[in-house]
Amino acid sequence: MKIAMYDGKPTLVTAKGDQLWGTAITSYTSVDDILADWNNFQATFLLNLSDQDVLNSDSAELLDPSKLEAPVSHPRQIPAVGFNYADHMKEMDIKLPEKPNVFNKFVSSLAGPNNSIRLSGDTVDWESELVIVIGNGGRNISREDAEDAIAGYMIGQDLSDRTIQSIDGPSTQFTLGKSFKNFTPVGPYISTVAESGDIESKHVVTKVNGDVMQDATIDKMIFDVPTLISYISSIIELYPGDIILTGTPSGTGVGREPKVFLKSGDLVESSIDGLGTIVTKVD
Ligand code: ZN
């Protein structure tokens, strides 16, 4: 199942050919509320629900994708992982990490799947990433229990001002350099773990103005999804509704020769097979 915020309402979404159909969930006011009640929602609501049930519902409607909003709007934390694809490390000329490199994206940088940004400078760059949505939080979650902690997956962009990011040396200021307004668009919906299938074989793809700039499978991550959840939760408590950006593959603008950065009028599309597409327009 896919779960979205659509036109201000939490909505179950299913694909039918090229179309998205949805039915509003009336017993909750937001996906944030659903995630705060994830165990119960799963057991009483989601467990016996099929895509056909969504299509057959009296309230089913054809969705206008431009009305999809950020599925989550108030995660308490947005941990993000740097240096998690070896080929991206190579293009950044940085040695492989021994443990996941974790920084924070501020919640105020969150945006929806139909996003636009203003350039903060002339070195703003794209990064497309798999995003983990936490359903059941906790501390010291083992690799084996990691999947039970996950509500689902989304696509995210970790938009980055490379000058601010490295103002006092390489990658010294990740948190602020990646937290300008609308620098963390996510969506277009949450695909549950069951819906997502084999996450490792999926491609993370970035297109800028239609040209493919990044394309890598998720199994190229240095630290996989269970390892990230296990390691991060060994230090901080993960709360229901938290989202984790898992790092970006090679093909960023800063890694190119010559370097390329975003300019006014550019369109950045990020997609992962089966999880949809999100778009950022550069004003
Ligand atoms: Zn990133």
Boltz pocket constraint, residues with backbone or C-beta under 6 A from the ligand:
constraints:
  - pocket:
      binder: B
      contacts: [[A, 80], [A, 81], [A, 82], [A, 127], [A, 129], [A, 158], [A, 245], [A, 247], [A, 248]]
      max_distance: 6.0
